[in-house]
Amino acid sequence: MPTPGAENCFDTAVAALYERLLVPLIFAPYAQDLAARLTALPLRDVLELAAGTGVVTRALAARLTHADIVATDLNPPMLAVARARRTARPVTWRQADALALPFADGSFDAVLCQFGAMFFPDKPRAFAEAHRVLRPGGVLLFSVWDRIETNDFARRVHEAMADLFPADPPRFLARLPHGYHAPDAIRRDLARAGFAGAPTIETVTACSRADTAGVPALAYCQGTPLRGEIEARDSAGLERATDRAAEAIARDFGPGPVAGRIQARVVSVARR
């Protein structure tokens, strides 16, 4: 992720749960979707930003047999988990800040980022860096979550936290993962970054599935920085908050197996 701090810091405990629970729950379908969008392009060099624990990287390595892949993230714990996982062929892992990429101008045919752009504190600057390192004709491809109201489990967890902490509700999920979805804002930031052409912005809906209601509750409460917001309000209350989230999900979707809607924006824009 782009900068250190409580809102976007994925420590070792969070990174492990992120990979074990959130990747299959919400990230895997979109990883395959992003990788498939690049398969037919004549790519030599591909850069991934905010790679996290490598779910997209693994999909890219399996599909893009003709391209060199560099996968970056700012958080060492996330990269450590990613490096420990096997990829279909070798890729280059590198710690890097999306706002100050350590690559020469025109180094890549494609830059992609799955669910990381929401965390960039200066989005036009991050997109400008992507524009800089792209070759003419290269493509920036990224996904961001749609409104929290269109993502069932995240919405229920968010509402459960508001019920549990009414005086000071944790707002991480609505503020960051689901806080950057408006097409007009995305178009404006890309234009400010130097992308002259109009981006393609597609809404992609998928299904999130888990064996029990407790799985998405655990994933969101303990596998994201929401964990830190909960503990800041009640240092001993993490398990209680997770249980409350599981109860809320079970009320709407049953105890399990559970299935809920997930929805994202997928954005593509070329450098002229």
N, C-alpha and C positions, 0 to 999 in steps of 0.2 A: 504494500500500500504506500501511498506517496509521501506521507510525513508521519513522524512519530507522534504519539499522544494518546490519551485515554480513549478518544473516539475512534481511532483507527489502528490501535495497537493490538495485534494478535499474538499473545504470548504463547509459550510452549503448550500449556494446558488447553488454551482455546484452539490453537492450531491442530492439535491431535483430534479434538472433538469435531472441529470443522471438517476435517478430512473423513472421519469415520461416519458422521451423521449428515452434515449439510450437503456434502458432495452428492451422495445418492439421492437425497431428499429433494434438492432444488437445482443443483448446478449441472448434473450430468446431462440432462436432456439438451440444455442450451449449449453445452460444450460440443456435443456432436453437431448441433445446428451450425455453430460458428465455423467449425472445421470443414463441414461440408460446403459452405459457401466459398471457401478458398480452393477447393479441390481442382476445379477446372481452370484456374488461372495459371499463367506461365510464371511461376514464382521461383526466384533463386534464393532470396534471403527474407526471412520472416522474423519480426520482433513481436514478442508478447509482453505487454505491460501488466503489472499487478497480477502476476500469474498465480499467486496464492500457493496452494498445495499441488498445483499442476494438473488439474483435471482437463483443462483445455490443451495443455502441452502434450499430454498423453494422446489425446485425440488427434492433434496435429501430427505427432510423430508417426502415428499409424496410417494416416491418410496422405500426408504430403511427403511422399518418398523422394521427391525431386528437389526439395528445398532445405537449406540450412536454417535451423530454428534457434533463436536466442530467446530464452524465457527469463524475465526479470521480475523482481519484487523488492520492496524496500525492507520488509520484515524478515530477519534471519530465521526465526522459528518456522515461518511458513515455507521458506526455501529449504530448510532442513528436512521437513516432512516431504516436500516435493522431490528432493534429491534421493530420498530413501526409497521412493517408488520406482518401479521399472518402467521404462519407455520402450516402444517398439524398436527404436534406434537411437543413437546418441543425440543429445541436444546440449546446448550450452546454457548453463544456469549462471545467473549473475545478479548480484544485488545492485539495484539502481533506483534512483528517484525519477518518477515520470515527469517531474517538473524541470529536471536538469539531466537529460540523458547523456551518458558518456560515449556517444557514437558520433561519427562524422556525418556531415550533411550528405543526403542522398545514399544512405547505406542499405536501405531495405525496399523491397517491392510491396510489402504489406506490414502494417502495424495493427495489432488487434488487442482487445482488452475485454474480458468478460467480467462484468459487475465490479469494476474497479473505478470507473470514472466518477461515480457518485462521491467517492472519498477524496478526489483531488481538490485541495483547498483553493486552487486557482485553475479552473477548468480551461479557460482560453490559453493559459500558459502551457498546460500539459498538451492540449491539442496542437499548439504551435510547435512544441517539441516534436510531436509525431509528424507534423507537416515538414519540419526541417529534415528529419532523418529519412523521409520517404523520397524515392526517386520520382521524377515526373511520370505521371500515369499510375503511380502507386496508390494503394487504397488503405484508408483507415476504416476498420470494422470494429464496432464495439456494441456491447449490450448493457442496458441499465434496467433496473426493476421499474415496473409501472407503479401507479398509486397503491398504497398499502391496502386500500379497500378492494383491490382486484386480486389480492394474494391472501388466500383464506387463512392459512395457519399463522402467517405473520400478523395479520389483522387480529386474530383471536388472542395471540400472545400479547400484543400491544395493548389491547383492551383489558386483559387480565392484569397487566402491570398497573394500569391506571386505576383499576378497582383496588388493588393491593396497596398502592401508595397514592391515595387521592390528593394529598397535600402537595406532592412533588413527583408526579408520574415520570418514570423513565421514558424518554422519547427517542432513544437511539434508532429504533427500527423505522419510525416514520420520518425522522429528521435526515438520516443518512442513507441507508440502503434504498429506501423508498422516497427519497427527497429530491431526486433529479430525474424527472420523467416528461416534463412539458416539452412538446416538439418545438415551440417557439424559442424556448430558452436554449435548447440544444442547437438549433439553427444559428441563433445569435452568437453563441460561443464558438462554433466552428467558423463562422465568417470572421469573427475577431481574430481567430488563430491563423487566418490566411487561406482557408479553403474557399475558393471562388465559386465552385459549383454547388448546386443545391443537393443536400444529402437525401438519401432514401431512408425513411424512418418507418419501420414495419412493426406492428404489434403482433407478438407471438405468444400464444397461450399454450400451456402444457398442464400436465397433471402431476401433483406431488403425492407420493404414496408412502405409507409407513405401516409397520405391523401393529403398532399401538399408538394411542394418543400421546403417550409419554415420550415417544421418539422426537416428534417436532418440538415438543416443549423443552426437552433437554437440549436439542440442537440450537434453538434460538436463545434460550436463557443462559446456557453455559458454553456454547460453541461460537458465540459472537461477542463483541464488546458490550452488548447489553449486560453481560455478566458483571462488568465493572460498575455499571450504573446501579444495578441491584445491590451489590455489595457496598457501594457508597451510601446507600440509604439504610441498609441493615446488614452489618458485617457477618451476621450469622443466619441470614435469611435466604440464601441462595436456593437451598432445597425446598423451602416453603414456597418461594416464588415459582420454582419449576413445577411443583405439585399443583399450584393454583393455575398455571398455564395449561397443564395436562387436563385438569378438570374442565376448563373452559373449552378446550378442543373437543373433549369427549361429549360435552353437552350438545355441540353442533354436529359432530361427525361420528359419534359412537366411540366405544373404547378401543376398537380396532378389529380388523385392519381399517385404516382411515385413508381417504383420498380427498384432496382439495385442489382448487385451481391455483396455478401460478401464472403470472403474466409479466412480460418484459417488452421493452422497446429494443429493436435491433437496428443499428444505425450504420450506414455505409456511405462513404464519401471519398472521391478520388482527388488526388493532387494534380493540378493542371501543370 
